[in-house]
Amino acid sequence: LAPDMAFLIEPKPALEKVRSGSVRKWIESGDYLAVTVVNWSYPGAGDVGAARAQYESAIVNAVENIAKKRLLNVLLLPQVTVKHHGESDVDVLERIKRQLMDIGVAVEIFDEDLSPSEFSYVYGNARFLLGTRLHSCILAACAGTPVIAIRYQGYKTEGVMGGLGLSEYVLDINDVSAVEIEERIEKILTSRAEIVSIITARVSEYRVQLRQIVERSLSH
């Protein structure tokens, strides 16, 4: 058993690659929340359209309330851009962006082509990440950023989040609600410094373990 190898990634500044002036200011100030999503097929759902709408609506409603209450901007990040069934995560983000814009939330889709280390920097400057894509959660954790994760396949997300001390911040895509998301976001923002300290310590331990594993493997 070993931590995910992505925990070896360290944040690398990427502001010079950000073309949007407003997004660059957000990253510099840290006054934003980050969001990643998944274009999911909802296997087993009786009504796939309804399941998708519930997931997207939960994100929109929770993000709207928190963004307005905490005066935060919203940065939507397409961690994965591969298309499945004719759509990609970008299509989901476009729908969410339109809804947030219609209700007066400052929102942008981050469309820069960055390395994992540079993406970790972008996640790292956010107040928190509401992440569905697991490796976006890992990249955020690599930069010490608190995470609320939405699991959608198997139990790897629970395992990773549990290892980071964030078990209570995992929700399920099949029944996630805006209320649940908001409750966890408020809890994270209330005790952010303590959570950052725990995440940073766990990631440091993971990096030591992974380097030892790599060294042992290379020695053979």
C-alpha positions in Angstrom: 0.0 0.0 0.0 1.4 3.4 -1.0 0.2 7.0 -1.4 -0.8 8.2 -4.9 2.3 9.2 -6.8 0.8 12.5 -7.5 1.6 13.6 -3.9 5.1 14.1 -5.1 4.0 17.1 -7.2 5.0 20.4 -5.7 3.3 23.7 -6.7 5.1 25.9 -9.3 4.1 29.5 -9.9 2.2 30.0 -13.2 0.9 33.6 -13.2 2.9 34.5 -16.3 0.9 31.9 -18.3 -2.5 33.3 -17.2 -3.9 35.4 -20.1 -7.0 36.7 -18.3 -6.2 39.8 -16.2 -9.1 39.3 -13.9 -8.2 35.6 -13.2 -4.6 36.6 -12.6 -5.8 39.1 -10.0 -7.9 36.5 -8.4 -5.0 34.1 -8.1 -2.7 36.8 -6.7 -5.2 37.8 -4.1 -6.5 34.3 -3.3 -10.1 35.6 -3.1 -11.6 32.7 -5.0 -13.0 29.2 -4.6 -12.0 26.5 -7.1 -14.3 23.9 -8.6 -13.8 20.8 -10.7 -16.5 18.5 -12.0 -17.0 15.3 -13.8 -19.0 14.5 -16.9 -20.6 11.3 -15.4 -22.9 8.7 -16.9 -24.7 7.9 -13.5 -24.8 4.1 -13.9 -27.8 2.7 -12.1 -29.8 5.9 -12.1 -33.4 5.6 -13.2 -33.2 9.1 -14.8 -29.8 10.1 -15.9 -30.9 13.6 -16.9 -32.4 14.2 -13.4 -29.3 12.8 -11.7 -27.0 15.1 -13.7 -29.3 18.1 -13.0 -29.3 17.4 -9.3 -25.5 17.3 -9.2 -25.0 20.5 -11.2 -27.8 22.3 -9.3 -26.2 21.4 -5.9 -22.9 22.9 -7.0 -24.5 26.0 -8.5 -26.7 26.7 -5.4 -23.9 26.0 -2.8 -21.3 28.0 -4.7 -23.7 30.9 -5.2 -24.5 31.2 -1.5 -20.9 30.9 -0.4 -19.5 33.2 -3.0 -22.0 35.9 -2.2 -21.7 35.4 1.6 -17.9 35.4 1.6 -17.4 37.8 -1.3 -15.4 35.2 -3.3 -14.9 34.8 -7.0 -15.4 31.4 -8.6 -12.8 29.7 -10.8 -14.0 26.6 -12.7 -11.1 24.3 -13.7 -11.4 21.5 -16.3 -9.0 19.0 -14.7 -9.9 16.5 -17.5 -10.9 17.5 -21.0 -11.4 14.1 -22.7 -14.9 13.6 -24.1 -17.1 10.7 -23.1 -20.5 10.2 -24.8 -19.9 13.4 -26.8 -19.3 15.7 -23.8 -16.4 16.6 -21.5 -16.0 18.2 -18.1 -15.8 21.5 -20.0 -19.4 21.1 -21.2 -20.5 20.7 -17.6 -18.5 23.7 -16.5 -20.0 25.8 -19.3 -23.5 25.0 -18.0 -22.5 25.8 -14.4 -20.9 29.1 -15.5 -24.0 30.3 -17.4 -26.2 29.6 -14.4 -23.8 31.4 -12.0 -23.5 34.4 -14.3 -27.2 34.6 -14.5 -27.5 35.0 -10.7 -24.7 37.5 -10.4 -21.7 35.5 -9.4 -18.2 36.5 -10.7 -17.1 33.3 -12.4 -14.5 32.2 -15.0 -13.5 29.0 -16.6 -9.7 28.5 -16.4 -8.6 27.3 -19.8 -4.8 27.6 -19.6 -2.7 24.6 -20.6 -0.5 24.1 -17.5 1.6 21.4 -16.0 0.4 19.5 -12.9 2.8 21.5 -10.7 1.3 24.7 -12.2 -2.2 23.6 -11.7 -1.3 22.7 -8.1 -0.3 26.4 -7.7 -3.6 27.6 -9.0 -5.5 25.2 -6.7 -3.1 26.2 -3.9 -4.0 29.9 -3.9 -7.8 29.2 -3.6 -9.6 29.4 -0.3 -10.7 25.8 -0.9 -11.5 23.4 -3.7 -14.9 21.8 -4.3 -13.5 18.9 -6.3 -15.1 16.0 -8.1 -12.0 14.9 -10.0 -9.8 13.1 -7.5 -6.5 14.3 -8.9 -7.6 17.9 -8.6 -8.2 17.2 -4.9 -4.7 15.7 -4.7 -3.1 18.6 -6.5 -4.9 21.0 -4.1 -3.7 19.0 -1.1 -0.1 19.2 -2.4 -0.4 22.9 -2.0 -2.1 22.7 1.4 -5.5 23.7 0.2 -8.6 22.4 2.0 -10.8 20.1 -0.1 -14.5 19.1 -0.2 -14.6 16.0 -2.5 -17.5 14.6 -4.4 -17.0 10.9 -5.0 -18.4 9.3 -8.2 -16.7 5.9 -8.7 -15.5 3.3 -6.2 -13.8 4.1 -2.9 -10.5 5.7 -3.8 -11.7 9.2 -3.0 -12.7 8.1 0.5 -9.3 6.4 1.0 -7.3 9.5 -0.2 -9.4 12.0 1.8 -9.3 9.8 4.9 -5.5 9.7 4.6 -5.5 13.5 4.5 -7.7 13.7 7.6 -10.7 14.9 5.6 -13.1 11.9 5.8 -16.0 14.1 6.8 -15.6 16.2 3.7 -16.6 13.5 1.2 -20.0 13.6 -0.5 -21.6 11.2 -3.1 -22.4 12.4 -6.5 -25.7 10.3 -6.6 -27.3 12.2 -3.7 -25.2 15.3 -3.1 -27.1 18.4 -2.0 -26.4 22.2 -1.8 -27.0 22.1 1.9 -24.4 19.4 2.5 -21.9 21.2 0.4 -22.5 24.5 2.2 -22.3 23.0 5.6 -18.9 21.5 4.9 -17.6 24.6 3.2 -18.5 26.7 6.2 -16.8 24.2 8.5 -13.7 24.4 6.4 -13.6 28.1 6.3 -14.2 28.4 10.0 -11.3 26.1 10.9 -9.2 26.6 7.8 -5.8 27.2 9.5 -6.1 23.9 11.5 -7.1 21.9 8.4 -4.3 23.4 6.3 -1.8 22.3 9.0 -3.1 18.8 9.0 -3.1 18.5 5.2 0.4 19.9 5.0 1.7 17.4 7.6 0.1 14.4 5.9 1.4 15.4 2.5 4.9 15.8 3.9 4.7 12.3 5.3 3.4 10.9 2.0 6.3 12.5 0.1 8.9 10.9 2.5 7.2 7.5 1.9 7.1 7.9 -1.9 10.7 9.0 -2.1 11.7 6.0 -0.1 9.7 3.7 -2.4 11.2 5.3 -5.5 14.7 5.0 -4.1 14.2 1.3 -3.3 12.8 0.6 -6.7 15.6 2.4 -8.5 18.2 0.6 -6.4 17.1 -2.7 -8.0 
